[in-house]
Amino acid sequence: MDMHSSGGLTPEQTERVVAIAMDLAREGDTGQLVEFVTHGLPVDVRDPAGNTLLMLAAYHGHADTVRSLIRHGADPDLRNDRDQSPIAGALFKGADDVVAVLRAAGADLDAGTPSARAAASMFGRDHLLAG
């Protein structure tokens, strides 16, 4: 599946590929997801709700997938259409290991609604953002 090939994919095929990739991100299937990205799927591609692969992996608690996506150039701060950041989503879900990965990647703790700081405070997880 080379998305850069001269023939390219039809809009329907592209939509299907993106949907499959989003499922892989939700499931934390890092290996297959990285294959999609190395074969030309934009690492910051979005679903119809504006979620990136990284957002879905973070929200579903897949720290290794998040780490791998960041290694492949994913932006840790891209917010979805509801202005939610990946790190705030991880805090909401209690995915402490994902929060640690995103912090190490320099995620913005003040971006989004609620921001990561506000979410941490709301859910009693301030310690995750300290230090």
LINPETA-V66330 format. One record per helix or strand of 2 or more residues. SS is the DSSP state (alpha for helix, beta for strand). FROM is the first residue (numbers start at 1). TO is the last residue. If there is no record, write none. Layout:
ss=SS from=FROM to=TO
ss=SS from=FROM to=TO
This chain:
ss=alpha from=11 to=27
ss=alpha from=30 to=38
ss=alpha from=53 to=59
ss=alpha from=63 to=71
ss=alpha from=86 to=93
ss=alpha from=96 to=104
ss=alpha from=116 to=122
ss=alpha from=126 to=129
